[in-house]
Amino acid sequence: MLSYKEIRGKMHGVSEVPQSVIDQIHQERLLQIWVPKMYGGLGFRLREGLSVLFDWSKIDGSLGWMLTLCSGANFFARNLKPEIAKELFSDSKTCFGGSGMIGGTAEKQTDGTFLMNGLWHFATGAPHLSHFTLNAKLTENGNPLLDKSGSEMIRSFVIPKNKTEIIPNWKSMGMKATGTYSFRVENVKISEEYSFIYDEFFTDDALDEIPFSIFADLTLLVNYLGMVAHFSEEAIKIRPQLDLHSFNEKIEKEMERIIEFANEIESLLNDLTTISFEKQKEIHNYSSNLVESLSHQILEIYFQLGIKASHTDSPVYQIFCDYFTATQHSNFRREAKFGLTAQ
């Protein structure tokens, strides 16, 4: 087993997660932290999973992000029919990942299958996935299928990796080892058994009812916090005279607050209480404000580190690029008015 220090060393400066690290992830089934135990997963509670994601994001930003999004995609095990979920997750290396966008069509066939075509973007972990998840518009004879309200019907599908074409087109300054690529599917037949609807579950667990907004907010937030903790560790190595005591205390305090939220949410769900919109808004506002605050504090520290922090082979530089690439995720990005006027 690799130590955290050894894993961090292997992740520095790479463009893809090394196979030795992937092997350890599979061995520990870390991609299946949210998969129910009945399917062979770890079946972690919310606070347990968040703690794991924080720890791995603290090791390396790309690694934590990949684990977060791929384990999050494996959450869909709960949406699949039990016989399909058991079949897929009997393999410890099963790893879902994909795109939340609607990028293609699923043409209904007479034999109960769908003919899939389309292009989807930003599938994190693409080189390491066993299956891609995607959303597609349902069609029949080339025409959109409509629901009772007259809206186009959308369905999610799970497609084996060998039936997709991966397009390695990630060009951002950071998160280079996440393997966040586009993928294409052309004339692939998929059984309806491998489709699912996001809010329909075949398991009976409190976490089934967690609002997606809260799940996304908290799982992404611990990534930012983990990267910030790593940044602090490396910054002090460059300038030991910096006083980062209060900054480190803030990181610990905010992680404790996140765990409090997790305990509160799961307690409400265990009591069969619906999570109110107000609670969802409270968590989202807290998360957005925290990311904004952390971003400003990282910049303040970075300005004091000198030229060494700009070296492209510097750990601080890699963390800086990873963090500010990750903050471009739409989940916490806010529109700002800068008071600019046209001349």
Steps between C-alpha positions, in 0.01 A plus 500: 500500500628843408519761772331837454845656457591250227170559321554876510845452351363286219228756421734799474526629143318210334227523236326179604456312828774231507384140480652416839276764660195380307573145617500613863175692449336185362645289779348732761179535290518876543302556183213314663467692826137586416407161351273307741652202678233275347679553167850453642575868557616665822163661568655793688289746690520860385753618760725198434509557126565872535793435734654257250462747213659778707800280584563404138453856372762603755739248344443635149231717343463304176482173688239623746290651222507179297404293804219740587338511158545131421377381840216749457410341167507158668223636726277415201526135608196589709304599188564178309288189528650278774597214266688743273670677792609167652636386165701818444634557850600140563823622337701718739636694201160617378518876467235727356565850372359725238322820423197673644427675173246384245725427206324253278201285413370154584289369213246245622518164318231235459705243695503704822844652446607854426738611225735754659673787319661816629791695643543580869759720675688509831498134603743494792713187538439391141817285466408301812126452454339165435170663399387842385179659622316743276170678448321479166174609342267210418384482140295262286510505121714809536241693698533604865298299749291724726383453857149575626581870532622519141869530590773299329584183690854466636652174621835415655701202372801294603724403208811278510823682434583279200193636320615862527767713337699708749617840377798622712440875471566642850698825460458678833792623708422264789330173590712343228496150647121481539459353151207733432430431135214503252356178362298400197251219445401396147221251418534303822209281606425503872232302680241693696624302803809721498304823518378680810314805627688713752230530765376140483675261740504123548675511837358594837753726666478845654766633263272425205302807599787746531435798267751506217589863575615410852691192384678706232571793733651294781700253289654778290556725801722247679713489185567872514572477871739208448690685229524808722640288785763360262578853377564614857739207559706583192491878550665477841782294347582791269469772766527350851463844658138534383242482775232266365371390841164676473463386138555137599256540788242630254545189283443272800201703618335499158550125460330451837211716378464287188482185710235669717296565187544137393384370838203736498391400150530128565315534831212673322496235229501220758195663657334498156503878497512674164792739471352847462595742226615738773749243630627433149543874445679537836754232410552636150552856621740380769695297244514780242613753759767265631646434154509875434672565834754222452582626151584848625711360784697274266577800281617703800735218602620440144600867464744449788674188370730652241624371167544140620122463515478578129737223393301253294657207685407643839235316706350837598463593134323172422260541793435863403414400143289204615304708750420788269410263218263317734335827605381545142253217557154648456378382839644791699576749226321831548433782262667818618444860404822693470353843436641518148328740263519516123690797363 
